[in-house]
Amino acid sequence: MAYVDGFVVPLAKDKLQVYKEKARLCGEVWKSHGALSYVECVADDVPYGELTSFPRAVQVKPDEIVIFAWITYESRQQRDAINAKVMEDPRMKALFNEMPIDGKRMIFGGFEMLFSL
């Protein structure tokens, strides 16, 4: 069963185009090292909840939007090997420094896939 890394991150609205360009390059790096897919989504219908919500989770500010992204791999073992290669890839060192996000408010984690239809 596949393995998934998931991310939720706040992004300044006026940085969306820059983020899109940098994220596309990140996706190319991940895929070049063996990731099955790399998906980036921008929030469209994510209300600010009373207790929990995507905007609350990343403490989104009025001038920000929420990005929801995921990367899929064949397995946890493959994910660990691919991520090690990605972290050593010289293209990523520059990209990490250029990403227009507040990484301190990013939520991320690895997930075993329960099922897929």
VENWOTA-V76930 format. One record per backbone hydrogen bond with DSSP energy under -1.0 kcal/mol. NH is the residue of the N-H (numbers start at 1). CO is the residue of the C=O. If there is no record, write none. Layout:
nh:NH co:CO
nh:NH co:CO
This chain:
nh:3 co:73
nh:4 co:111
nh:5 co:71
nh:6 co:109
nh:7 co:69
nh:8 co:107
nh:9 co:67
nh:11 co:65
nh:13 co:63
nh:15 co:12
nh:16 co:13
nh:19 co:15
nh:20 co:16
nh:21 co:17
nh:22 co:18
nh:23 co:19
nh:24 co:20
nh:25 co:21
nh:26 co:22
nh:27 co:23
nh:28 co:24
nh:29 co:25
nh:30 co:26
nh:31 co:27
nh:32 co:28
nh:33 co:29
nh:34 co:31
nh:35 co:30
nh:36 co:72
nh:37 co:72
nh:39 co:70
nh:41 co:68
nh:43 co:66
nh:57 co:53
nh:58 co:54
nh:59 co:56
nh:60 co:55
nh:64 co:61
nh:65 co:11
nh:67 co:9
nh:68 co:41
nh:69 co:7
nh:70 co:39
nh:71 co:5
nh:72 co:37
nh:73 co:3
nh:79 co:75
nh:80 co:76
nh:81 co:77
nh:82 co:78
nh:83 co:79
nh:84 co:80
nh:85 co:81
nh:86 co:82
nh:87 co:83
nh:92 co:89
nh:93 co:89
nh:94 co:90
nh:95 co:91
nh:96 co:92
nh:97 co:93
nh:98 co:94
nh:99 co:95
nh:101 co:99
nh:105 co:102
nh:107 co:8
nh:109 co:6
nh:111 co:4
nh:113 co:2
